Amino acid sequence: MDKGSVVDYQLNLTGNGLMVFVIEGEVNAAGGQLRRRDSFEMWGADQLSVEAREDARLLLIEVPAD
C-alpha cells in the first residue's frame, strides 16, 4: 500500500475471521495503529478498512469459523 491510500477489504464468506499481518510499514486498522511485525485477528465483521500511514506491505488471511 502506498502512504495515504485506503483499502476496504470485503471478506469472501460471511462468518469468516480475518488475520492481518503487517510485514512492513505502518497502518491504521480496526481502530488501532499497527507497525512492522504487528498482527491481529478480527471476528464478527464482514469488512476491514485499512489506511496506510506510510508505505506498507500486509498479509491478510481469511479463516473459516467452522
mmCIF file of the N, C-alpha and C atoms, coordinates in Angstrom:
data_MODEL
# 
_entry.id   MODEL 
# 
loop_
_atom_site.group_PDB 
_atom_site.id 
_atom_site.type_symbol 
_atom_site.label_atom_id 
_atom_site.label_alt_id 
_atom_site.label_comp_id 
_atom_site.label_asym_id 
_atom_site.label_entity_id 
_atom_site.label_seq_id 
_atom_site.pdbx_PDB_ins_code 
_atom_site.Cartn_x 
_atom_site.Cartn_y 
_atom_site.Cartn_z 
_atom_site.occupancy 
_atom_site.B_iso_or_equiv 
_atom_site.pdbx_formal_charge 
_atom_site.auth_seq_id 
_atom_site.auth_comp_id 
_atom_site.auth_asym_id 
_atom_site.auth_atom_id 
_atom_site.pdbx_PDB_model_num 
ATOM 1   N N  . MET A 1 1  ? 0.839   -1.172  0.000  1.00 0.00 ? 1  MET A N  1 
ATOM 2   C CA . MET A 1 1  ? 0.000   0.000   0.000  1.00 0.00 ? 1  MET A CA 1 
ATOM 3   C C  . MET A 1 1  ? 0.888   1.241   0.000  1.00 0.00 ? 1  MET A C  1 
ATOM 4   N N  . ASP A 1 2  ? 0.492   2.223   -0.774 1.00 0.00 ? 2  ASP A N  1 
ATOM 5   C CA . ASP A 1 2  ? 1.202   3.490   -0.772 1.00 0.00 ? 2  ASP A CA 1 
ATOM 6   C C  . ASP A 1 2  ? 0.716   4.364   0.381  1.00 0.00 ? 2  ASP A C  1 
ATOM 7   N N  . LYS A 1 3  ? 1.620   5.161   0.929  1.00 0.00 ? 3  LYS A N  1 
ATOM 8   C CA . LYS A 1 3  ? 1.273   6.076   2.021  1.00 0.00 ? 3  LYS A CA 1 
ATOM 9   C C  . LYS A 1 3  ? 0.033   6.890   1.655  1.00 0.00 ? 3  LYS A C  1 
ATOM 10  N N  . GLY A 1 4  ? -0.933  6.938   2.577  1.00 0.00 ? 4  GLY A N  1 
ATOM 11  C CA . GLY A 1 4  ? -2.156  7.698   2.376  1.00 0.00 ? 4  GLY A CA 1 
ATOM 12  C C  . GLY A 1 4  ? -3.277  6.942   1.694  1.00 0.00 ? 4  GLY A C  1 
ATOM 13  N N  . SER A 1 5  ? -2.994  5.777   1.132  1.00 0.00 ? 5  SER A N  1 
ATOM 14  C CA . SER A 1 5  ? -4.054  5.019   0.460  1.00 0.00 ? 5  SER A CA 1 
ATOM 15  C C  . SER A 1 5  ? -4.926  4.298   1.477  1.00 0.00 ? 5  SER A C  1 
ATOM 16  N N  . VAL A 1 6  ? -6.157  4.022   1.061  1.00 0.00 ? 6  VAL A N  1 
ATOM 17  C CA . VAL A 1 6  ? -7.125  3.310   1.904  1.00 0.00 ? 6  VAL A CA 1 
ATOM 18  C C  . VAL A 1 6  ? -7.652  2.116   1.116  1.00 0.00 ? 6  VAL A C  1 
ATOM 19  N N  . VAL A 1 7  ? -7.696  0.962   1.768  1.00 0.00 ? 7  VAL A N  1 
ATOM 20  C CA . VAL A 1 7  ? -8.247  -0.248  1.160  1.00 0.00 ? 7  VAL A CA 1 
ATOM 21  C C  . VAL A 1 7  ? -9.392  -0.733  2.038  1.00 0.00 ? 7  VAL A C  1 
ATOM 22  N N  . ASP A 1 8  ? -10.540 -0.996  1.420  1.00 0.00 ? 8  ASP A N  1 
ATOM 23  C CA . ASP A 1 8  ? -11.676 -1.601  2.116  1.00 0.00 ? 8  ASP A CA 1 
ATOM 24  C C  . ASP A 1 8  ? -11.739 -3.052  1.684  1.00 0.00 ? 8  ASP A C  1 
ATOM 25  N N  . TYR A 1 9  ? -11.354 -3.953  2.572  1.00 0.00 ? 9  TYR A N  1 
ATOM 26  C CA . TYR A 1 9  ? -11.335 -5.381  2.264  1.00 0.00 ? 9  TYR A CA 1 
ATOM 27  C C  . TYR A 1 9  ? -12.655 -6.007  2.685  1.00 0.00 ? 9  TYR A C  1 
ATOM 28  N N  . GLN A 1 10 ? -13.337 -6.639  1.735  1.00 0.00 ? 10 GLN A N  1 
ATOM 29  C CA . GLN A 1 10 ? -14.599 -7.323  1.992  1.00 0.00 ? 10 GLN A CA 1 
ATOM 30  C C  . GLN A 1 10 ? -14.321 -8.817  2.118  1.00 0.00 ? 10 GLN A C  1 
ATOM 31  N N  . LEU A 1 11 ? -14.698 -9.427  3.240  1.00 0.00 ? 11 LEU A N  1 
ATOM 32  C CA . LEU A 1 11 ? -14.492 -10.858 3.403  1.00 0.00 ? 11 LEU A CA 1 
ATOM 33  C C  . LEU A 1 11 ? -15.310 -11.630 2.376  1.00 0.00 ? 11 LEU A C  1 
ATOM 34  N N  . ASN A 1 12 ? -14.769 -12.756 1.929  1.00 0.00 ? 12 ASN A N  1 
ATOM 35  C CA . ASN A 1 12 ? -15.419 -13.561 0.898  1.00 0.00 ? 12 ASN A CA 1 
ATOM 36  C C  . ASN A 1 12 ? -16.633 -14.324 1.412  1.00 0.00 ? 12 ASN A C  1 
ATOM 37  N N  . LEU A 1 13 ? -16.599 -14.774 2.661  1.00 0.00 ? 13 LEU A N  1 
ATOM 38  C CA . LEU A 1 13 ? -17.722 -15.512 3.232  1.00 0.00 ? 13 LEU A CA 1 
ATOM 39  C C  . LEU A 1 13 ? -18.135 -14.895 4.562  1.00 0.00 ? 13 LEU A C  1 
ATOM 40  N N  . THR A 1 14 ? -19.422 -14.639 4.713  1.00 0.00 ? 14 THR A N  1 
ATOM 41  C CA . THR A 1 14 ? -19.934 -14.132 5.976  1.00 0.00 ? 14 THR A CA 1 
ATOM 42  C C  . THR A 1 14 ? -19.612 -15.127 7.079  1.00 0.00 ? 14 THR A C  1 
ATOM 43  N N  . GLY A 1 15 ? -19.111 -14.635 8.191  1.00 0.00 ? 15 GLY A N  1 
ATOM 44  C CA . GLY A 1 15 ? -18.778 -15.502 9.315  1.00 0.00 ? 15 GLY A CA 1 
ATOM 45  C C  . GLY A 1 15 ? -17.310 -15.874 9.394  1.00 0.00 ? 15 GLY A C  1 
ATOM 46  N N  . ASN A 1 16 ? -16.558 -15.665 8.307  1.00 0.00 ? 16 ASN A N  1 
ATOM 47  C CA . ASN A 1 16 ? -15.121 -15.921 8.363  1.00 0.00 ? 16 ASN A CA 1 
ATOM 48  C C  . ASN A 1 16 ? -14.449 -14.927 9.298  1.00 0.00 ? 16 ASN A C  1 
ATOM 49  N N  . GLY A 1 17 ? -13.296 -15.323 9.802  1.00 0.00 ? 17 GLY A N  1 
ATOM 50  C CA . GLY A 1 17 ? -12.441 -14.406 10.535 1.00 0.00 ? 17 GLY A CA 1 
ATOM 51  C C  . GLY A 1 17 ? -11.355 -13.911 9.596  1.00 0.00 ? 17 GLY A C  1 
ATOM 52  N N  . LEU A 1 18 ? -10.589 -12.932 10.053 1.00 0.00 ? 18 LEU A N  1 
ATOM 53  C CA . LEU A 1 18 ? -9.516  -12.382 9.241  1.00 0.00 ? 18 LEU A CA 1 
ATOM 54  C C  . LEU A 1 18 ? -8.287  -12.193 10.115 1.00 0.00 ? 18 LEU A C  1 
ATOM 55  N N  . MET A 1 19 ? -7.162  -12.686 9.650  1.00 0.00 ? 19 MET A N  1 
ATOM 56  C CA . MET A 1 19 ? -5.887  -12.466 10.322 1.00 0.00 ? 19 MET A CA 1 
ATOM 57  C C  . MET A 1 19 ? -5.111  -11.459 9.484  1.00 0.00 ? 19 MET A C  1 
ATOM 58  N N  . VAL A 1 20 ? -4.590  -10.430 10.138 1.00 0.00 ? 20 VAL A N  1 
ATOM 59  C CA . VAL A 1 20 ? -3.880  -9.350  9.455  1.00 0.00 ? 20 VAL A CA 1 
ATOM 60  C C  . VAL A 1 20 ? -2.464  -9.279  10.006 1.00 0.00 ? 20 VAL A C  1 
ATOM 61  N N  . PHE A 1 21 ? -1.484  -9.301  9.104  1.00 0.00 ? 21 PHE A N  1 
ATOM 62  C CA . PHE A 1 21 ? -0.077  -9.214  9.476  1.00 0.00 ? 21 PHE A CA 1 
ATOM 63  C C  . PHE A 1 21 ? 0.546   -8.030  8.741  1.00 0.00 ? 21 PHE A C  1 
ATOM 64  N N  . VAL A 1 22 ? 1.221   -7.148  9.472  1.00 0.00 ? 22 VAL A N  1 
ATOM 65  C CA . VAL A 1 22 ? 1.940   -6.042  8.842  1.00 0.00 ? 22 VAL A CA 1 
ATOM 66  C C  . VAL A 1 22 ? 3.374   -6.508  8.615  1.00 0.00 ? 22 VAL A C  1 
ATOM 67  N N  . ILE A 1 23 ? 3.740   -6.662  7.356  1.00 0.00 ? 23 ILE A N  1 
ATOM 68  C CA . ILE A 1 23 ? 5.083   -7.120  7.015  1.00 0.00 ? 23 ILE A CA 1 
ATOM 69  C C  . ILE A 1 23 ? 6.049   -5.949  7.070  1.00 0.00 ? 23 ILE A C  1 
ATOM 70  N N  . GLU A 1 24 ? 5.663   -4.827  6.493  1.00 0.00 ? 24 GLU A N  1 
ATOM 71  C CA . GLU A 1 24 ? 6.465   -3.604  6.504  1.00 0.00 ? 24 GLU A CA 1 
ATOM 72  C C  . GLU A 1 24 ? 5.541   -2.413  6.628  1.00 0.00 ? 24 GLU A C  1 
ATOM 73  N N  . GLY A 1 25 ? 6.016   -1.332  7.202  1.00 0.00 ? 25 GLY A N  1 
ATOM 74  C CA . GLY A 1 25 ? 5.271   -0.081  7.229  1.00 0.00 ? 25 GLY A CA 1 
ATOM 75  C C  . GLY A 1 25 ? 4.409   0.085   8.456  1.00 0.00 ? 25 GLY A C  1 
ATOM 76  N N  . GLU A 1 26 ? 3.420   0.979   8.311  1.00 0.00 ? 26 GLU A N  1 
ATOM 77  C CA . GLU A 1 26 ? 2.531   1.326   9.420  1.00 0.00 ? 26 GLU A CA 1 
ATOM 78  C C  . GLU A 1 26 ? 1.152   1.637   8.866  1.00 0.00 ? 26 GLU A C  1 
ATOM 79  N N  . VAL A 1 27 ? 0.111   1.096   9.512  1.00 0.00 ? 27 VAL A N  1 
ATOM 80  C CA . VAL A 1 27 ? -1.266  1.288   9.050  1.00 0.00 ? 27 VAL A CA 1 
ATOM 81  C C  . VAL A 1 27 ? -2.194  1.559   10.221 1.00 0.00 ? 27 VAL A C  1 
ATOM 82  N N  . ASN A 1 28 ? -3.343  2.128   9.916  1.00 0.00 ? 28 ASN A N  1 
ATOM 83  C CA . ASN A 1 28 ? -4.459  2.212   10.846 1.00 0.00 ? 28 ASN A CA 1 
ATOM 84  C C  . ASN A 1 28 ? -5.483  1.187   10.404 1.00 0.00 ? 28 ASN A C  1 
ATOM 85  N N  . ALA A 1 29 ? -5.941  0.365   11.336 1.00 0.00 ? 29 ALA A N  1 
ATOM 86  C CA . ALA A 1 29 ? -6.948  -0.657  11.021 1.00 0.00 ? 29 ALA A CA 1 
ATOM 87  C C  . ALA A 1 29 ? -7.690  -1.031  12.291 1.00 0.00 ? 29 ALA A C  1 
ATOM 88  N N  . ALA A 1 30 ? -8.990  -1.235  12.168 1.00 0.00 ? 30 ALA A N  1 
ATOM 89  C CA . ALA A 1 30 ? -9.832  -1.681  13.288 1.00 0.00 ? 30 ALA A CA 1 
ATOM 90  C C  . ALA A 1 30 ? -9.668  -0.797  14.519 1.00 0.00 ? 30 ALA A C  1 
ATOM 91  N N  . GLY A 1 31 ? -9.539  0.502   14.295 1.00 0.00 ? 31 GLY A N  1 
ATOM 92  C CA . GLY A 1 31 ? -9.452  1.439   15.401 1.00 0.00 ? 31 GLY A CA 1 
ATOM 93  C C  . GLY A 1 31 ? -8.097  1.515   16.078 1.00 0.00 ? 31 GLY A C  1 
ATOM 94  N N  . GLY A 1 32 ? -7.098  0.863   15.511 1.00 0.00 ? 32 GLY A N  1 
ATOM 95  C CA . GLY A 1 32 ? -5.772  0.880   16.125 1.00 0.00 ? 32 GLY A CA 1 
ATOM 96  C C  . GLY A 1 32 ? -4.678  1.135   15.110 1.00 0.00 ? 32 GLY A C  1 
ATOM 97  N N  . GLN A 1 33 ? -3.497  1.366   15.637 1.00 0.00 ? 33 GLN A N  1 
ATOM 98  C CA . GLN A 1 33 ? -2.328  1.612   14.805 1.00 0.00 ? 33 GLN A CA 1 
ATOM 99  C C  . GLN A 1 33 ? -1.437  0.374   14.843 1.00 0.00 ? 33 GLN A C  1 
ATOM 100 N N  . LEU A 1 34 ? -1.040  -0.097  13.673 1.00 0.00 ? 34 LEU A N  1 
ATOM 101 C CA . LEU A 1 34 ? -0.206  -1.286  13.578 1.00 0.00 ? 34 LEU A CA 1 
ATOM 102 C C  . LEU A 1 34 ? 1.089   -0.944  12.873 1.00 0.00 ? 34 LEU A C  1 
ATOM 103 N N  . ARG A 1 35 ? 2.180   -1.508  13.378 1.00 0.00 ? 35 ARG A N  1 
ATOM 104 C CA . ARG A 1 35 ? 3.503   -1.272  12.800 1.00 0.00 ? 35 ARG A CA 1 
ATOM 105 C C  . ARG A 1 35 ? 4.093   -2.595  12.328 1.00 0.00 ? 35 ARG A C  1 
ATOM 106 N N  . ARG A 1 36 ? 5.274   -2.505  11.751 1.00 0.00 ? 36 ARG A N  1 
ATOM 107 C CA . ARG A 1 36 ? 6.002   -3.671  11.240 1.00 0.00 ? 36 ARG A CA 1 
ATOM 108 C C  . ARG A 1 36 ? 5.967   -4.815  12.263 1.00 0.00 ? 36 ARG A C  1 
ATOM 109 N N  . ARG A 1 37 ? 5.612   -5.992  11.782 1.00 0.00 ? 37 ARG A N  1 
ATOM 110 C CA . ARG A 1 37 ? 5.535   -7.240  12.553 1.00 0.00 ? 37 ARG A CA 1 
ATOM 111 C C  . ARG A 1 37 ? 4.351   -7.317  13.524 1.00 0.00 ? 37 ARG A C  1 
ATOM 112 N N  . ASP A 1 38 ? 3.465   -6.327  13.530 1.00 0.00 ? 38 ASP A N  1 
ATOM 113 C CA . ASP A 1 38 ? 2.245   -6.414  14.335 1.00 0.00 ? 38 ASP A CA 1 
ATOM 114 C C  . ASP A 1 38 ? 1.228   -7.283  13.609 1.00 0.00 ? 38 ASP A C  1 
ATOM 115 N N  . SER A 1 39 ? 0.305   -7.854  14.373 1.00 0.00 ? 39 SER A N  1 
ATOM 116 C CA . SER A 1 39 ? -0.773  -8.644  13.783 1.00 0.00 ? 39 SER A CA 1 
ATOM 117 C C  . SER A 1 39 ? -1.992  -8.588  14.686 1.00 0.00 ? 39 SER A C  1 
ATOM 118 N N  . PHE A 1 40 ? -3.142  -8.939  14.122 1.00 0.00 ? 40 PHE A N  1 
ATOM 119 C CA . PHE A 1 40 ? -4.352  -9.079  14.922 1.00 0.00 ? 40 PHE A CA 1 
ATOM 120 C C  . PHE A 1 40 ? -5.338  -9.980  14.195 1.00 0.00 ? 40 PHE A C  1 
ATOM 121 N N  . GLU A 1 41 ? -6.304  -10.476 14.951 1.00 0.00 ? 41 GLU A N  1 
ATOM 122 C CA . GLU A 1 41 ? -7.388  -11.288 14.404 1.00 0.00 ? 41 GLU A CA 1 
ATOM 123 C C  . GLU A 1 41 ? -8.678  -10.495 14.500 1.00 0.00 ? 41 GLU A C  1 
ATOM 124 N N  . MET A 1 42 ? -9.539  -10.667 13.516 1.00 0.00 ? 42 MET A N  1 
ATOM 125 C CA . MET A 1 42 ? -10.823 -9.978  13.509 1.00 0.00 ? 42 MET A CA 1 
ATOM 126 C C  . MET A 1 42 ? -11.918 -11.011 13.282 1.00 0.00 ? 42 MET A C  1 
ATOM 127 N N  . TRP A 1 43 ? -12.937 -10.975 14.124 1.00 0.00 ? 43 TRP A N  1 
ATOM 128 C CA . TRP A 1 43 ? -14.083 -11.882 14.011 1.00 0.00 ? 43 TRP A CA 1 
ATOM 129 C C  . TRP A 1 43 ? -15.360 -11.063 14.123 1.00 0.00 ? 43 TRP A C  1 
ATOM 130 N N  . GLY A 1 44 ? -16.420 -11.509 13.471 1.00 0.00 ? 44 GLY A N  1 
ATOM 131 C CA . GLY A 1 44 ? -17.730 -10.882 13.623 1.00 0.00 ? 44 GLY A CA 1 
ATOM 132 C C  . GLY A 1 44 ? -17.935 -9.640  12.775 1.00 0.00 ? 44 GLY A C  1 
ATOM 133 N N  . ALA A 1 45 ? -17.099 -9.405  11.797 1.00 0.00 ? 45 ALA A N  1 
ATOM 134 C CA . ALA A 1 45 ? -17.275 -8.280  10.877 1.00 0.00 ? 45 ALA A CA 1 
ATOM 135 C C  . ALA A 1 45 ? -17.125 -8.794  9.451  1.00 0.00 ? 45 ALA A C  1 
ATOM 136 N N  . ASP A 1 46 ? -17.736 -8.100  8.509  1.00 0.00 ? 46 ASP A N  1 
ATOM 137 C CA . ASP A 1 46 ? -17.678 -8.533  7.114  1.00 0.00 ? 46 ASP A CA 1 
ATOM 138 C C  . ASP A 1 46 ? -16.671 -7.752  6.284  1.00 0.00 ? 46 ASP A C  1 
ATOM 139 N N  . GLN A 1 47 ? -16.106 -6.675  6.856  1.00 0.00 ? 47 GLN A N  1 
ATOM 140 C CA . GLN A 1 47 ? -15.145 -5.893  6.107  1.00 0.00 ? 47 GLN A CA 1 
ATOM 141 C C  . GLN A 1 47 ? -14.155 -5.222  7.048  1.00 0.00 ? 47 GLN A C  1 
ATOM 142 N N  . LEU A 1 48 ? -13.029 -4.830  6.481  1.00 0.00 ? 48 LEU A N  1 
ATOM 143 C CA . LEU A 1 48 ? -11.989 -4.128  7.225  1.00 0.00 ? 48 LEU A CA 1 
ATOM 144 C C  . LEU A 1 48 ? -11.462 -3.007  6.353  1.00 0.00 ? 48 LEU A C  1 
ATOM 145 N N  . SER A 1 49 ? -11.383 -1.814  6.921  1.00 0.00 ? 49 SER A N  1 
ATOM 146 C CA . SER A 1 49 ? -10.808 -0.667  6.237  1.00 0.00 ? 49 SER A CA 1 
ATOM 147 C C  . SER A 1 49 ? -9.398  -0.450  6.783  1.00 0.00 ? 49 SER A C  1 
ATOM 148 N N  . VAL A 1 50 ? -8.430  -0.333  5.882  1.00 0.00 ? 50 VAL A N  1 
ATOM 149 C CA . VAL A 1 50 ? -7.025  -0.157  6.265  1.00 0.00 ? 50 VAL A CA 1 
ATOM 150 C C  . VAL A 1 50 ? -6.500  1.102   5.595  1.00 0.00 ? 50 VAL A C  1 
ATOM 151 N N  . GLU A 1 51 ? -5.876  1.988   6.379  1.00 0.00 ? 51 GLU A N  1 
ATOM 152 C CA . GLU A 1 51 ? -5.262  3.203   5.852  1.00 0.00 ? 51 GLU A CA 1 
ATOM 153 C C  . GLU A 1 51 ? -3.758  3.130   6.085  1.00 0.00 ? 51 GLU A C  1 
ATOM 154 N N  . ALA A 1 52 ? -2.976  3.351   5.048  1.00 0.00 ? 52 ALA A N  1 
ATOM 155 C CA . ALA A 1 52 ? -1.511  3.312   5.160  1.00 0.00 ? 52 ALA A CA 1 
ATOM 156 C C  . ALA A 1 52 ? -0.998  4.642   5.700  1.00 0.00 ? 52 ALA A C  1 
ATOM 157 N N  . ARG A 1 53 ? -0.370  4.616   6.862  1.00 0.00 ? 53 ARG A N  1 
ATOM 158 C CA . ARG A 1 53 ? 0.243   5.821   7.431  1.00 0.00 ? 53 ARG A CA 1 
ATOM 159 C C  . ARG A 1 53 ? 1.608   6.077   6.802  1.00 0.00 ? 53 ARG A C  1 
ATOM 160 N N  . GLU A 1 54 ? 2.203   5.022   6.273  1.00 0.00 ? 54 GLU A N  1 
ATOM 161 C CA . GLU A 1 54 ? 3.413   5.094   5.460  1.00 0.00 ? 54 GLU A CA 1 
ATOM 162 C C  . GLU A 1 54 ? 3.352   3.914   4.499  1.00 0.00 ? 54 GLU A C  1 
ATOM 163 N N  . ASP A 1 55 ? 4.241   3.852   3.520  1.00 0.00 ? 55 ASP A N  1 
ATOM 164 C CA . ASP A 1 55 ? 4.215   2.712   2.595  1.00 0.00 ? 55 ASP A CA 1 
ATOM 165 C C  . ASP A 1 55 ? 4.205   1.418   3.407  1.00 0.00 ? 55 ASP A C  1 
ATOM 166 N N  . ALA A 1 56 ? 3.354   0.472   3.009  1.00 0.00 ? 56 ALA A N  1 
ATOM 167 C CA . ALA A 1 56 ? 3.183   -0.740  3.823  1.00 0.00 ? 56 ALA A CA 1 
ATOM 168 C C  . ALA A 1 56 ? 2.938   -1.962  2.957  1.00 0.00 ? 56 ALA A C  1 
ATOM 169 N N  . ARG A 1 57 ? 3.320   -3.108  3.498  1.00 0.00 ? 57 ARG A N  1 
ATOM 170 C CA . ARG A 1 57 ? 3.014   -4.414  2.902  1.00 0.00 ? 57 ARG A CA 1 
ATOM 171 C C  . ARG A 1 57 ? 2.268   -5.224  3.962  1.00 0.00 ? 57 ARG A C  1 
ATOM 172 N N  . LEU A 1 58 ? 1.124   -5.776  3.581  1.00 0.00 ? 58 LEU A N  1 
ATOM 173 C CA . LEU A 1 58 ? 0.274   -6.525  4.504  1.00 0.00 ? 58 LEU A CA 1 
ATOM 174 C C  . LEU A 1 58 ? 0.019   -7.926  3.970  1.00 0.00 ? 58 LEU A C  1 
ATOM 175 N N  . LEU A 1 59 ? -0.275  -8.825  4.892  1.00 0.00 ? 59 LEU A N  1 
ATOM 176 C CA . LEU A 1 59 ? -0.756  -10.146 4.540  1.00 0.00 ? 59 LEU A CA 1 
ATOM 177 C C  . LEU A 1 59 ? -2.093  -10.338 5.248  1.00 0.00 ? 59 LEU A C  1 
ATOM 178 N N  . LEU A 1 60 ? -3.146  -10.621 4.480  1.00 0.00 ? 60 LEU A N  1 
ATOM 179 C CA . LEU A 1 60 ? -4.475  -10.862 5.055  1.00 0.00 ? 60 LEU A CA 1 
ATOM 180 C C  . LEU A 1 60 ? -4.858  -12.301 4.746  1.00 0.00 ? 60 LEU A C  1 
ATOM 181 N N  . ILE A 1 61 ? -5.299  -13.030 5.774  1.00 0.00 ? 61 ILE A N  1 
ATOM 182 C CA . ILE A 1 61 ? -5.694  -14.427 5.608  1.00 0.00 ? 61 ILE A CA 1 
ATOM 183 C C  . ILE A 1 61 ? -7.088  -14.611 6.189  1.00 0.00 ? 61 ILE A C  1 
ATOM 184 N N  . GLU A 1 62 ? -8.016  -15.035 5.341  1.00 0.00 ? 62 GLU A N  1 
ATOM 185 C CA . GLU A 1 62 ? -9.354  -15.356 5.839  1.00 0.00 ? 62 GLU A CA 1 
ATOM 186 C C  . GLU A 1 62 ? -9.338  -16.737 6.468  1.00 0.00 ? 62 GLU A C  1 
ATOM 187 N N  . VAL A 1 63 ? -10.007 -16.838 7.611  1.00 0.00 ? 63 VAL A N  1 
ATOM 188 C CA . VAL A 1 63 ? -10.022 -18.071 8.376  1.00 0.00 ? 63 VAL A CA 1 
ATOM 189 C C  . VAL A 1 63 ? -11.467 -18.533 8.553  1.00 0.00 ? 63 VAL A C  1 
ATOM 190 N N  . PRO A 1 64 ? -11.786 -19.752 8.113  1.00 0.00 ? 64 PRO A N  1 
ATOM 191 C CA . PRO A 1 64 ? -13.141 -20.263 8.307  1.00 0.00 ? 64 PRO A CA 1 
ATOM 192 C C  . PRO A 1 64 ? -13.485 -20.334 9.802  1.00 0.00 ? 64 PRO A C  1 
ATOM 193 N N  . ALA A 1 65 ? -14.721 -19.977 10.129 1.00 0.00 ? 65 ALA A N  1 
ATOM 194 C CA . ALA A 1 65 ? -15.159 -20.012 11.518 1.00 0.00 ? 65 ALA A CA 1 
ATOM 195 C C  . ALA A 1 65 ? -15.438 -21.424 11.997 1.00 0.00 ? 65 ALA A C  1 
ATOM 196 N N  . ASP A 1 66 ? -15.738 -22.325 11.089 1.00 0.00 ? 66 ASP A N  1 
ATOM 197 C CA . ASP A 1 66 ? -16.063 -23.699 11.491 1.00 0.00 ? 66 ASP A CA 1 
ATOM 198 C C  . ASP A 1 66 ? -14.861 -24.591 11.397 1.00 0.00 ? 66 ASP A C  1 
# 
